[in-house]
Amino acid sequence: MLDKRGCGVLLHLTSLPGPGGIGSMGRDARRFVDLLADMGMSYWQMLPLSPPACGNSPYSAFSAFAGNPLLIDLDQVAGDGDLPEVRYQKSHNHATVDFEAVSHHKMKLLEEAAVRFLANAAAPFKAEFWEFCNTTPWLHNYALFMALKQKYKGKSWDKWPAGAALLTGEKYEKFSVELGPEIGIQKYIQWQFFRQWRQLRTYASARGIAVIGDIPIFVGYDSADVWSHRELFLLDSKGKPTVVAGVPPDYFSATGQLWGNPLYDWNEMGRQKYTWWIERFRAMFELFDIVRVDHFRGFEAAWHVPFKEKTAIRGTWVAAPGAVLFDVLSTVLGRLPVIAEDLGVITAEVVALRDRYNFPGMKIVQFAFDSGASNGYLPHNYHHNCVAYTGTHDNDTTAGWYHSLSKSQRARVDFYVGNHGKESLESLLRAVFMSVATTTIVPLQDLLGLGSGSRMNIPGTAFGNWGWRFDWSMIQDDTVRLVRDQLECYGRCAPRHQ
């Protein structure tokens, strides 16, 4: 994987068209797989599939293991007999996800489906469900966590009564019995998510499309992971973080990025032989063909910011286990199909860690024009073992980025790509496609030439992100042919799969 010239498209599942106000694992997902295959693509890259918490960010989720219920295709649930019919609200069928409205409508229907299933499901489906429950080690903790969250009106776990927040074995058993019905609903929803995902992944594989997932290095504070494994994180006796994650001032923000995630107690993780990380990577490799590791440099050293700081400026780099962890992962799991997100403040130690395991890093063409000819993001400086992007989910669209440049900056870009007064987006795409990078990934927005209004995320802003969706009308009659011609020209076109 990633050893032959190829290309992929970055698009999160939420951005797919279709009914219900949000993309799902239904017909439109399969149609998108068909589109990728027809274009000659080899990869579909997406963002984390975890259930997002505050701000709807998939990088801060209620679980590092669970799936996002909002991605479940209700038509398939109805087809299974768990819903009599699905009525989609017309107000949900617009170009931006209204997460609150979609969640209210969809979760109500999924809960109804769960109750119906648990009462009436045929024996083969029940057997499949119980097999999932019995072989999914994180499931009960997650289901109990979500049941307690519902019991306490959605509050963060540290705002729950002490008996629930700082759980003992006795209380664990008590709540597991008391909240049994709600726990069953949560387990059903996860079963539906993973069975639909397996079906979509199988379909993609049959069309020759490998799926690239994304593993955030950190987890959300208000998550089943932190709540049920407090000993693995740097928390005080009351369960509050002592330090939180972020990055110092960088390309995206003059005050750094204060993510607020709790940081790991690597000493305790080492004493537990990194079992939590083994299980996390194992789960990701079962879901995806390849995994992009977000903020890879945090495995060498992480930026620790005191808990009550308002920005990420006042932090400290603190060493992480690096090769010790990845040696354990490699020993237990074998070859690690990983892309290292090596952007930001990258040191020689981070590069050495990446290269020790031959992980490809990332090259972003939008970062290429703020210095001289030796800039590592310029396509002529790429090497084979990297993944070249026009931009990521954190960047403006390339068209939006280009138009935001000053006249002199645009002139520099135009000169580099050999453009003479024409639109540079197509030329920038060609520069990435023709580079020696074995793999290239392009956000769908860039393939379609969309502007800043189609941006997915603005780092440093907590709200108003992640909602963009495309529409099939954006795919022009000649889009497939034009893309395939370019991929064929530059040796990136995958063979056709029927």
C-alpha positions as CSV (number, residue, x, y, z in Angstrom):
1,M,0.0,0.0,0.0
2,L,1.3,3.5,-0.9
3,D,4.1,1.8,-2.8
4,K,2.8,2.5,-6.3
5,R,2.1,5.9,-7.9
6,G,-1.5,6.7,-7.2
7,C,-3.9,9.5,-6.2
8,G,-6.9,9.9,-3.8
9,V,-9.5,12.3,-2.8
10,L,-10.0,13.8,0.7
11,L,-13.7,14.0,1.6
12,H,-15.3,13.3,5.0
13,L,-18.5,11.2,5.1
14,T,-20.5,14.1,6.5
15,S,-19.8,16.0,3.3
16,L,-21.6,13.5,1.0
17,P,-24.9,14.5,-0.5
18,G,-28.1,12.7,0.3
19,P,-31.2,12.9,2.5
20,G,-31.3,13.5,6.2
21,G,-29.1,16.6,6.3
22,I,-25.8,14.9,6.6
23,G,-23.7,12.4,4.6
24,S,-24.1,8.7,5.5
25,M,-22.9,5.2,4.6
26,G,-25.7,4.8,2.2
27,R,-26.3,5.0,-1.6
28,D,-24.4,8.3,-2.0
29,A,-21.3,6.8,-0.4
30,R,-21.3,4.0,-2.9
31,R,-21.9,6.4,-5.7
32,F,-18.9,8.4,-4.5
33,V,-16.8,5.2,-4.5
34,D,-17.9,4.7,-8.1
35,L,-16.9,8.2,-9.0
36,L,-13.5,7.7,-7.5
37,A,-13.0,4.5,-9.4
38,D,-14.2,6.0,-12.7
39,M,-11.7,8.9,-12.2
40,G,-8.9,6.4,-11.8
41,M,-8.4,7.1,-8.1
42,S,-6.8,4.6,-5.7
43,Y,-7.7,6.1,-2.3
44,W,-10.6,7.7,-0.4
45,Q,-9.3,9.7,2.6
46,M,-11.7,10.8,5.3
47,L,-11.6,12.4,8.8
48,P,-12.1,10.5,12.1
49,L,-15.3,8.5,12.2
50,S,-15.7,9.0,16.0
51,P,-18.8,10.6,17.6
52,P,-18.0,14.3,17.8
53,A,-18.4,16.2,21.0
54,C,-18.4,20.0,21.5
55,G,-18.1,22.0,18.3
56,N,-18.8,18.9,16.2
57,S,-15.1,18.3,15.6
58,P,-14.3,14.7,14.8
59,Y,-10.9,15.4,16.4
60,S,-12.6,15.8,19.8
61,A,-14.9,12.9,20.3
62,F,-16.9,11.0,23.0
63,S,-14.8,7.9,22.2
64,A,-11.6,7.0,20.4
65,F,-13.1,3.7,19.4
66,A,-16.9,4.2,18.8
67,G,-18.5,5.3,15.5
68,N,-20.5,8.4,14.8
69,P,-24.2,7.5,14.9
70,L,-25.0,10.4,12.6
71,L,-23.2,8.6,9.7
72,I,-25.6,5.6,9.9
73,D,-27.9,5.3,6.8
74,L,-31.5,5.1,8.0
75,D,-32.7,3.6,4.8
76,Q,-30.6,0.5,5.6
77,V,-31.9,0.4,9.1
78,A,-35.4,0.5,7.7
79,G,-34.5,-2.2,5.2
80,D,-33.4,-4.4,8.1
81,G,-36.9,-4.1,9.5
82,D,-36.0,-2.0,12.5
83,L,-37.9,1.1,11.3
84,P,-41.3,1.0,9.6
85,E,-40.3,3.9,7.3
86,V,-38.0,6.9,7.3
87,R,-39.3,10.3,6.9
88,Y,-36.6,12.8,6.1
89,Q,-37.3,16.4,7.0
90,K,-37.0,18.7,4.0
91,S,-35.3,21.3,6.0
92,H,-32.3,18.9,6.5
93,N,-31.5,18.6,2.8
94,H,-29.3,21.7,2.4
95,A,-25.7,22.3,1.7
96,T,-24.5,22.7,5.3
97,V,-25.0,20.3,8.1
98,D,-27.1,21.6,10.9
99,F,-25.6,19.2,13.5
100,E,-28.1,20.0,16.3
101,A,-31.2,19.5,14.1
102,V,-29.8,16.4,12.4
103,S,-28.8,14.9,15.7
104,H,-32.2,15.5,17.3
105,H,-34.0,13.9,14.4
106,K,-31.7,11.0,13.7
107,M,-31.0,9.9,17.3
108,K,-34.7,9.7,18.0
109,L,-35.2,7.4,15.0
110,L,-32.1,5.3,16.0
111,E,-33.4,4.9,19.5
112,E,-36.8,3.8,18.1
113,A,-35.0,1.3,15.9
114,A,-33.0,-0.1,18.8
115,V,-36.1,-0.6,20.9
116,R,-37.8,-2.4,18.0
117,F,-34.8,-4.5,17.3
118,L,-34.2,-5.6,20.9
119,A,-37.8,-6.6,21.3
120,N,-38.5,-8.2,17.9
121,A,-35.3,-9.0,15.9
122,A,-35.0,-12.4,14.2
123,A,-32.6,-14.9,15.7
124,P,-29.8,-14.5,13.0
125,F,-29.7,-10.7,13.6
126,K,-29.8,-11.1,17.4
127,A,-26.9,-13.6,17.2
128,E,-24.8,-11.2,15.1
129,F,-25.6,-8.4,17.5
130,W,-24.6,-10.4,20.6
131,E,-21.4,-11.6,18.8
132,F,-20.5,-7.9,18.3
133,C,-21.2,-7.1,22.0
134,N,-19.2,-10.0,23.2
135,T,-16.1,-9.4,21.0
136,T,-15.9,-5.5,21.2
137,P,-13.9,-4.8,24.4
138,W,-14.5,-1.0,24.5
139,L,-18.2,-1.2,23.9
140,H,-19.7,-1.6,27.4
141,N,-17.6,1.3,28.8
142,Y,-18.7,3.5,26.0
143,A,-22.4,2.5,26.2
144,L,-22.4,3.1,30.0
145,F,-20.7,6.4,29.5
146,M,-23.3,7.6,27.0
147,A,-26.1,6.3,29.2
148,L,-24.8,8.2,32.2
149,K,-24.4,11.3,30.0
150,Q,-28.0,11.0,29.0
151,K,-29.0,10.5,32.7
152,Y,-27.2,13.7,33.6
153,K,-28.6,15.8,30.8
154,G,-25.5,15.8,28.6
155,K,-23.1,17.3,31.2
156,S,-19.4,16.6,30.9
157,W,-18.5,13.6,33.1
158,D,-16.6,15.8,35.6
159,K,-19.9,17.6,36.4
160,W,-21.6,14.4,37.3
161,P,-22.1,13.3,40.9
162,A,-18.8,11.9,42.3
163,G,-20.2,8.4,42.4
164,A,-20.7,8.4,38.6
165,A,-17.7,10.6,37.7
166,L,-15.1,8.9,39.8
167,L,-16.5,5.4,39.3
168,T,-15.7,2.4,41.5
169,G,-16.2,-1.2,40.6
170,E,-19.3,-1.4,42.8
171,K,-20.9,1.7,41.2
172,Y,-19.9,0.3,37.7
173,E,-22.0,-2.8,38.3
174,K,-24.9,-0.8,39.9
175,F,-25.2,1.6,36.9
176,S,-24.8,-1.2,34.4
177,V,-27.9,-2.8,35.8
178,E,-29.8,0.4,36.4
179,L,-29.2,1.8,32.9
180,G,-29.5,-1.5,31.1
181,P,-32.1,-0.4,28.5
182,E,-30.2,2.7,27.5
183,I,-27.0,0.7,27.4
184,G,-28.7,-1.7,25.0
185,I,-29.7,1.1,22.8
186,Q,-26.2,2.5,22.6
187,K,-24.8,-1.0,21.8
188,Y,-27.4,-1.5,19.0
189,I,-26.4,1.9,17.5
190,Q,-22.7,0.9,17.4
191,W,-23.6,-2.5,15.9
192,Q,-25.5,-0.8,13.1
193,F,-22.6,1.6,12.5
194,F,-19.9,-1.0,12.2
195,R,-22.0,-3.4,10.1
196,Q,-22.8,-0.6,7.7
197,W,-19.1,0.4,7.7
198,R,-18.0,-3.1,6.9
199,Q,-20.4,-3.2,3.9
200,L,-19.2,0.1,2.6
201,R,-15.5,-0.8,3.0
202,T,-16.1,-4.1,1.2
203,Y,-17.8,-2.2,-1.7
204,A,-14.9,0.2,-1.9
205,S,-12.4,-2.6,-2.0
206,A,-14.3,-4.3,-4.8
207,R,-14.0,-1.1,-6.8
208,G,-10.2,-0.9,-6.1
209,I,-10.5,2.0,-3.6
210,A,-8.4,1.8,-0.4
211,V,-9.8,3.8,2.5
212,I,-7.4,6.1,4.5
213,G,-8.6,6.9,8.0
214,D,-7.4,9.4,10.5
215,I,-6.4,8.8,14.2
216,P,-6.2,11.9,16.3
217,I,-3.2,11.5,18.7
218,F,-5.2,13.0,21.6
219,V,-8.7,12.2,22.9
220,G,-11.4,14.5,24.2
221,Y,-11.6,15.1,27.9
222,D,-15.3,14.5,28.0
223,S,-14.9,11.0,26.6
224,A,-15.5,7.4,27.6
225,D,-11.7,6.9,27.3
226,V,-10.7,9.5,29.9
227,W,-13.7,8.7,32.2
228,S,-13.0,5.0,32.3
229,H,-9.1,5.2,32.2
230,R,-8.3,8.2,34.3
231,E,-5.0,6.6,35.4
232,L,-3.7,6.9,31.8
233,F,-4.0,10.7,31.7
234,L,-2.4,13.7,33.6
235,L,-5.3,14.5,35.9
236,D,-5.5,15.6,39.5
237,S,-7.4,13.7,42.3
238,K,-10.7,15.3,41.2
239,G,-10.3,14.2,37.6
240,K,-9.3,17.7,36.3
241,P,-6.4,18.0,33.8
242,T,-3.2,19.4,35.1
243,V,-2.0,20.3,31.6
244,V,-3.7,20.2,28.2
245,A,-2.6,19.8,24.6
246,G,-1.9,22.3,21.9
247,V,0.8,23.6,19.7
248,P,2.9,26.8,19.9
249,P,2.4,29.7,17.5
250,D,2.5,28.5,13.9
251,Y,1.3,29.0,10.3
252,F,-2.3,28.9,11.5
253,S,-2.3,31.0,14.6
254,A,-0.1,33.7,16.2
255,T,-1.1,32.5,19.7
256,G,-0.7,28.8,18.9
257,Q,-3.6,26.4,19.0
258,L,-5.0,25.5,22.4
259,W,-6.8,22.2,21.8
260,G,-7.6,21.5,25.5
261,N,-7.2,17.7,25.3
262,P,-5.8,16.0,28.3
263,L,-2.3,14.6,28.0
264,Y,-1.1,11.1,28.5
265,D,0.7,9.7,31.6
266,W,3.2,7.9,29.5
267,N,4.8,6.3,32.6
268,E,1.6,4.6,33.5
269,M,1.0,3.6,29.9
270,G,4.4,2.0,29.9
271,R,3.7,0.1,33.1
272,Q,0.6,-1.2,31.3
273,K,2.7,-2.2,28.3
274,Y,0.9,0.3,26.1
275,T,-2.1,-1.9,25.9
276,W,-4.5,1.0,25.3
277,W,-2.5,2.1,22.3
278,I,-2.2,-1.4,20.9
279,E,-6.0,-1.8,21.1
280,R,-6.5,1.6,19.6
281,F,-4.3,1.0,16.6
282,R,-5.6,-2.5,16.2
283,A,-9.1,-1.1,16.0
284,M,-8.1,1.5,13.4
285,F,-6.3,-1.1,11.2
286,E,-9.5,-3.2,11.3
287,L,-11.5,-0.1,10.0
288,F,-9.1,1.2,7.4
289,D,-6.4,0.2,4.9
290,I,-4.1,3.0,5.9
291,V,-4.2,5.4,8.8
292,R,-3.1,9.0,8.9
293,V,-1.7,9.8,12.3
294,D,-2.7,13.3,13.2
295,H,0.0,15.4,15.0
296,F,2.6,12.6,14.7
297,R,5.2,14.8,16.3
298,G,3.4,14.4,19.6
299,F,4.7,10.9,19.9
300,E,8.2,12.3,20.1
301,A,7.4,15.3,22.3
302,A,4.1,17.1,23.1
303,W,3.3,20.7,23.9
304,H,2.1,20.8,27.5
305,V,0.1,23.9,28.4
306,P,-1.0,24.6,32.0
307,F,-4.7,23.9,32.4
308,K,-6.0,27.4,32.9
309,E,-4.0,29.2,30.2
310,K,-6.1,31.1,27.7
311,T,-3.7,30.6,24.8
312,A,-1.1,28.0,23.8
313,I,1.8,30.5,24.0
314,R,3.0,29.4,27.5
315,G,3.7,25.8,27.1
316,T,6.6,23.3,27.3
317,W,7.8,20.5,25.1
318,V,7.7,17.3,27.1
319,A,9.2,14.0,25.8
320,A,6.9,11.2,24.7
321,P,8.0,7.5,24.3
322,G,8.5,7.7,20.5
323,A,10.3,4.6,19.3
324,V,9.6,2.6,22.5
325,L,5.9,2.8,21.7
326,F,6.2,2.1,18.0
327,D,8.5,-0.8,18.6
328,V,5.8,-2.3,20.8
329,L,3.1,-1.6,18.2
330,S,5.2,-3.1,15.4
331,T,6.0,-6.2,17.5
332,V,2.3,-6.9,18.3
333,L,0.6,-5.7,15.1
334,G,3.2,-6.2,12.4
335,R,3.8,-3.7,9.6
336,L,2.1,-0.4,10.4
337,P,0.3,1.2,7.4
338,V,0.7,4.8,8.6
339,I,0.9,8.2,7.1
340,A,2.7,10.6,9.5
341,E,1.2,14.0,9.7
342,D,4.5,15.8,10.2
343,L,3.5,19.4,9.8
344,G,4.3,22.3,12.2
345,V,7.3,22.4,14.4
346,I,9.3,19.4,13.2
347,T,12.7,18.6,14.7
348,A,15.4,16.3,13.6
349,E,14.2,13.8,16.3
350,V,10.7,13.8,14.8
351,V,12.1,13.1,11.3
352,A,14.3,10.3,12.7
353,L,11.2,8.7,14.4
354,R,9.2,8.9,11.1
355,D,12.0,7.5,9.0
356,R,12.9,4.7,11.5
357,Y,9.6,3.1,10.5
358,N,9.6,4.3,6.9
359,F,6.4,6.2,7.4
360,P,5.6,8.6,4.6
361,G,5.2,12.2,5.7
362,M,3.0,15.0,4.2
363,K,3.7,17.8,1.8
364,I,1.3,20.7,1.4
365,V,1.6,22.8,-1.7
366,Q,-0.1,25.8,-0.1
367,F,2.9,26.0,2.4
368,A,5.4,26.1,-0.5
369,F,5.6,29.8,-1.4
370,D,6.6,31.7,1.8
371,S,10.4,31.2,1.4
372,G,13.0,30.3,-1.3
373,A,13.7,27.5,-3.6
374,S,14.7,25.1,-0.8
375,N,11.2,25.1,0.7
376,G,10.4,21.5,1.3
377,Y,6.8,21.9,0.2
378,L,7.7,23.0,-3.3
379,P,7.0,20.1,-5.6
380,H,10.6,20.0,-7.0
381,N,11.8,19.1,-3.5
382,Y,9.4,16.2,-2.9
383,H,10.8,12.6,-2.6
384,H,9.1,9.3,-3.4
385,N,8.1,8.3,0.2
386,C,5.7,11.2,0.9
387,V,2.1,12.0,0.4
388,A,1.6,15.3,-1.5
389,Y,-1.6,17.3,-0.8
390,T,-2.8,20.6,-2.3
391,G,-4.3,21.2,1.1
392,T,-5.9,19.5,4.1
393,H,-9.2,19.9,6.0
394,D,-7.4,22.7,8.0
395,N,-6.5,24.7,4.9
396,D,-8.6,27.0,2.9
397,T,-9.5,25.5,-0.5
398,T,-6.7,26.0,-2.9
399,A,-8.8,28.4,-5.1
400,G,-9.7,30.4,-1.9
401,W,-6.0,30.4,-0.8
402,Y,-4.8,31.6,-4.2
403,H,-7.2,34.5,-4.3
404,S,-6.3,35.5,-0.8
405,L,-2.7,36.1,-1.8
406,S,-1.3,39.5,-2.5
407,K,-0.6,40.4,-6.1
408,S,3.2,39.7,-5.7
409,Q,2.5,36.4,-4.0
410,R,0.2,35.3,-6.8
411,A,2.8,36.3,-9.3
412,R,5.3,34.1,-7.6
413,V,3.0,31.1,-7.7
414,D,2.2,31.8,-11.3
415,F,5.8,31.9,-12.3
416,Y,6.6,28.7,-10.5
417,V,3.8,26.7,-12.2
418,G,4.4,28.4,-15.6
419,N,1.1,30.2,-15.6
420,H,0.9,33.3,-17.7
421,G,-2.2,35.3,-16.6
422,K,-4.4,32.2,-16.3
423,E,-6.1,30.6,-13.3
424,S,-3.5,28.8,-11.3
425,L,-5.6,26.1,-9.6
426,E,-5.3,23.6,-12.5
427,S,-1.6,24.3,-12.8
428,L,-1.1,23.7,-9.0
429,L,-2.9,20.4,-9.3
430,R,-0.7,19.4,-12.2
431,A,2.4,20.3,-10.2
432,V,1.4,18.0,-7.5
433,F,0.3,15.2,-9.9
434,M,3.6,15.3,-11.8
435,S,5.8,15.3,-8.7
436,V,7.8,12.3,-7.7
437,A,5.7,11.8,-4.6
438,T,4.4,8.2,-4.8
439,T,1.0,9.3,-3.5
440,T,-1.1,12.4,-3.9
441,I,-4.3,13.4,-2.2
442,V,-6.6,16.2,-3.3
443,P,-9.6,17.6,-1.4
444,L,-12.7,17.2,-3.5
445,Q,-13.2,21.0,-3.2
446,D,-9.9,21.5,-5.1
447,L,-10.8,19.0,-7.8
448,L,-14.0,21.0,-8.3
449,G,-12.4,24.4,-8.2
450,L,-14.4,25.6,-5.2
451,G,-13.7,28.8,-3.3
452,S,-13.4,29.7,0.4
453,G,-17.1,29.2,1.0
454,S,-16.5,25.4,0.8
455,R,-13.8,25.3,3.4
456,M,-14.1,22.5,6.0
457,N,-12.4,23.9,9.1
458,I,-10.7,27.1,10.3
459,P,-8.2,26.1,13.0
460,G,-8.5,28.1,16.2
461,T,-12.2,28.6,15.8
462,A,-14.5,26.5,18.0
463,F,-17.8,26.7,16.1
464,G,-19.1,27.0,12.6
465,N,-16.8,24.3,11.1
466,W,-17.1,20.8,9.6
467,G,-20.5,21.4,8.0
468,W,-19.7,21.7,4.3
469,R,-21.5,19.3,1.9
470,F,-21.2,18.9,-1.9
471,D,-23.9,18.3,-4.4
472,W,-23.9,16.0,-7.3
473,S,-24.7,18.9,-9.6
474,M,-21.1,20.1,-8.9
475,I,-19.8,17.2,-10.9
476,Q,-19.7,18.3,-14.5
477,D,-20.2,16.1,-17.5
478,D,-16.5,16.1,-18.3
479,T,-15.2,16.0,-14.7
480,V,-14.4,12.3,-14.7
481,R,-12.7,12.3,-18.1
482,L,-10.6,15.4,-17.3
483,V,-9.4,14.0,-14.0
484,R,-8.7,10.5,-15.4
485,D,-6.7,12.0,-18.3
486,Q,-4.4,13.9,-15.9
487,L,-3.9,10.8,-13.7
488,E,-3.1,8.7,-16.8
489,C,-0.7,11.4,-18.0
490,Y,1.3,11.4,-14.8
491,G,1.2,7.6,-14.1
492,R,-1.3,7.8,-11.3
493,C,-4.3,6.2,-12.8
494,A,-5.6,3.0,-11.2
495,P,-6.8,0.1,-13.4
496,R,-10.5,-0.2,-13.8
497,H,-12.5,-2.4,-11.5
498,Q,-16.0,-3.5,-12.3
